[in-house]
Amino acid sequence: MIKIFKFGGASVKDAEGVKSLAKILSLYKSEQILIVVSAMGKTTNSLEKLAESYVKKNPDVQLLFNEVKQYHENILSGLFEDRSNPVYDDVANAFLEIDWILEDEPHPDYDFNYDQIVSIGELVSSKIVGAYLNSVGLKTKWIDARGLIHTDNRYREGRIDIDRTYASIQSLREILIEQYVISQGFIGGTSENFTTTLGREGSDYSAAIFASCLGAESLTIWKDVPGVFNADPKMFKDAKVYSHIPYVEALEMSYYGASVIHPKTIKPLQNAAIPLFVKSFSQPEDNGTRIDGEPDFNTSFPAIIVKRDQVLLSIRSPDLSSIDEAVLTSIFNVLSSANIKINMMQVSALSLSICTDFCESKFRQILEELSSFKVKYNTGLELITIRHYSRLDIEKTIANRTVILEQLSRITAQFVLR
């Protein structure tokens, strides 16, 4: 049976991380394994800055690009003493794609520019990791995910053509019989051979698609944490690791912003009844967290999810018209065209309040398209979601904070805070 291993950016942030990845794979030498990797360390953040600087025609474009190249050069030198190793040329050729972009005028569509630049992080990462695995005797074939994950032209949020994708991924079965396969998360390709991305942190989703299409035995996401915590351990000292989470609960947690799992990851696995394991790459022998269809779940402590850099918009008609179905439809069409995900929503007779992640370009777009409405907004906010809460949990979590908007159901409490 095929296993899917996904390694996040923290797992391959430096040469030692890549070496640890190889040690994990050496424990599974007799297995058929497809490896999906993210960009190394904070490369995606760096390439996002590069893309923004390029579009704005700022003078620091080459400086930002050189920093990205130097970071990967340092990792290469820590893995390969021989500079004649072909991986150096492979990486240089991958970065050459960015060079060609920077020589031209930016495309009118910012999201198109973003995808063509930011996607290079995954390509470079997978080339380096694949070359290292081969250098230590772990036979591995590099495959470009853009020829396997087929999407539409919705840049930064590519929608997968699952039938074409399924057919393409079947080509991996024969290759996996004799060697590992390494590919990229986060990226796909259009019918016109342009690169798309699947949404921020979308590598988990890519791995789930590979798993589903191959009918894999399991998907394991290797992280720098021992499993899925009920809260961010950097913010909550008493955070606990779940040993087991049902698919349904994992879907809810990821929807509300739990950063360990991408929101789209669970559904393909649930459809194919494939278990997901979240494990520590530094302690591969530990059980980590298992996510599957079994219903048992420990609700004796709450799941607390914090999303920062939120914006709260209050939208109302200028003539005091009620927020009826027609008005909601027009507003939602604007949000959909800008790829805005609503994290929290509340409707009154005269206004609609929505909380969403702040993205300056998208924010300006929707303000312009909603110019026929009265729109008030607050930025720099925080959204806290508490699942399986008690009143004490709420009091402890939001103590000494200013609550701007709150919403409670039987299981979930949400608070927009300043």
SULMOMO-V712877 format. One record per backbone hydrogen bond with DSSP energy under -1.0 kcal/mol. CO is the residue of the C=O (numbers start at 0). NH is the residue of the N-H. E is the energy in kcal/mol with one decimal. If there is no record, write none. Layout:
BEGIN
{{CO,NH,E} {CO,NH,E}}
END
This chain:
BEGIN
{{1,216,-3.2} {2,33,-2.4} {3,219,-2.9} {4,35,-3.0} {5,221,-3.0} {6,37,-1.9} {8,40,-2.2} {13,17,-1.7} {14,18,-2.1} {15,19,-2.2} {16,20,-2.1} {17,21,-1.9} {18,22,-1.8} {19,23,-2.1} {20,24,-2.2} {21,25,-1.9} {23,26,-1.4} {24,27,-2.2} {27,30,-1.7} {31,2,-2.8} {32,180,-1.7} {33,4,-2.6} {34,182,-3.0} {35,6,-2.7} {36,184,-2.2} {39,42,-2.1} {41,45,-2.0} {42,46,-2.9} {43,47,-2.2} {44,48,-1.9} {45,49,-2.0} {46,50,-2.7} {47,51,-2.3} {48,52,-2.6} {49,53,-2.5} {50,54,-2.3} {51,55,-2.2} {52,57,-2.5} {59,63,-2.5} {60,64,-2.3} {61,65,-2.8} {62,66,-1.8} {63,67,-1.6} {64,68,-2.3} {65,69,-2.6} {66,70,-2.1} {67,71,-1.7} {68,72,-2.1} {69,73,-2.2} {70,74,-1.4} {71,75,-2.6} {72,76,-2.4} {73,77,-1.2} {75,78,-1.3} {75,79,-2.9} {81,84,-1.7} {84,87,-1.9} {85,89,-2.2} {86,90,-2.6} {87,91,-2.1} {88,92,-2.6} {89,93,-1.7} {90,94,-2.4} {91,95,-1.4} {93,96,-1.1} {94,98,-1.8} {95,99,-2.4} {96,100,-1.5} {97,101,-2.8} {98,102,-1.2} {100,103,-1.5} {108,112,-1.7} {109,113,-2.6} {110,114,-2.3} {111,115,-2.0} {112,116,-1.8} {113,117,-3.1} {114,118,-1.4} {116,119,-1.3} {117,120,-1.5} {118,122,-1.3} {119,123,-2.6} {120,124,-2.2} {121,125,-2.5} {122,126,-1.8} {123,127,-2.3} {124,128,-2.6} {125,129,-2.5} {126,130,-2.1} {127,131,-2.2} {128,132,-2.6} {129,133,-2.0} {130,134,-1.8} {131,135,-1.3} {132,137,-2.8} {133,136,-1.4} {138,179,-2.5} {140,181,-2.7} {143,146,-1.7} {144,147,-1.8} {144,148,-3.2} {148,188,-2.5} {149,160,-3.2} {152,154,-1.4} {153,156,-1.3} {158,151,-1.6} {159,161,-1.2} {160,164,-2.5} {161,165,-2.8} {162,166,-2.0} {163,167,-2.2} {164,168,-2.5} {165,169,-1.2} {167,170,-1.5} {168,171,-2.0} {169,172,-1.4} {171,175,-2.5} {174,177,-1.2} {174,178,-1.2} {179,140,-2.4} {180,34,-3.6} {181,142,-2.5} {182,36,-1.9} {185,197,-2.1} {187,195,-2.2} {188,150,-2.4} {189,192,-1.8} {193,189,-2.5} {195,187,-2.5} {196,157,-2.9} {198,201,-1.5} {201,205,-2.0} {202,206,-2.3} {203,207,-2.1} {204,208,-2.2} {205,209,-2.4} {206,210,-2.4} {207,211,-2.7} {208,212,-2.6} {209,213,-1.8} {210,215,-2.5} {217,3,-2.2} {218,276,-2.9} {219,5,-3.0} {220,278,-2.2} {221,7,-1.4} {222,280,-2.6} {227,241,-3.0} {229,303,-3.3} {231,234,-1.7} {231,235,-2.6} {235,238,-1.7} {239,229,-2.3} {242,289,-2.0} {244,291,-1.3} {245,249,-2.4} {246,250,-2.7} {247,251,-2.0} {248,252,-2.7} {249,253,-2.6} {250,254,-2.3} {251,255,-2.0} {252,257,-2.5} {261,264,-2.0} {265,269,-2.8} {266,270,-2.6} {267,271,-1.2} {268,273,-2.5} {274,218,-2.1} {275,290,-3.0} {276,220,-3.2} {277,288,-2.3} {278,222,-3.3} {282,285,-1.9} {288,277,-2.5} {289,244,-2.3} {290,275,-2.6} {291,246,-2.1} {302,386,-3.1} {304,384,-2.8} {306,382,-3.0} {308,357,-2.3} {309,380,-2.4} {310,355,-2.1} {311,377,-1.9} {312,353,-2.3} {313,375,-2.3} {314,351,-2.5} {315,373,-3.2} {316,319,-1.2} {321,323,-1.7} {323,327,-2.6} {324,328,-2.3} {325,329,-1.9} {326,330,-2.2} {327,331,-2.9} {328,332,-2.0} {329,333,-1.4} {330,334,-2.2} {331,335,-2.6} {332,336,-2.1} {333,337,-1.2} {334,339,-2.7} {335,338,-1.6} {343,354,-2.7} {345,352,-3.1} {348,322,-2.4} {350,347,-2.9} {351,314,-2.9} {352,345,-2.4} {353,312,-2.7} {354,342,-2.8} {354,343,-1.2} {355,310,-2.6} {358,362,-3.1} {359,363,-2.5} {360,364,-1.6} {361,365,-2.4} {362,366,-2.1} {363,367,-1.9} {364,368,-2.2} {365,369,-1.7} {367,370,-1.3} {369,372,-2.3} {373,315,-2.2} {375,313,-3.0} {377,311,-2.5} {380,309,-2.4} {381,416,-3.3} {382,306,-2.9} {383,414,-2.2} {384,304,-3.0} {385,412,-2.3} {386,302,-1.6} {389,393,-2.0} {390,394,-2.4} {391,395,-2.6} {392,396,-2.0} {393,397,-2.4} {397,400,-1.6} {401,417,-2.3} {404,415,-3.1} {406,413,-2.9} {410,387,-2.2} {411,408,-2.9} {412,385,-3.0} {413,406,-2.3} {414,383,-2.6} {415,403,-3.1} {415,404,-1.3} {416,381,-2.2}}
END
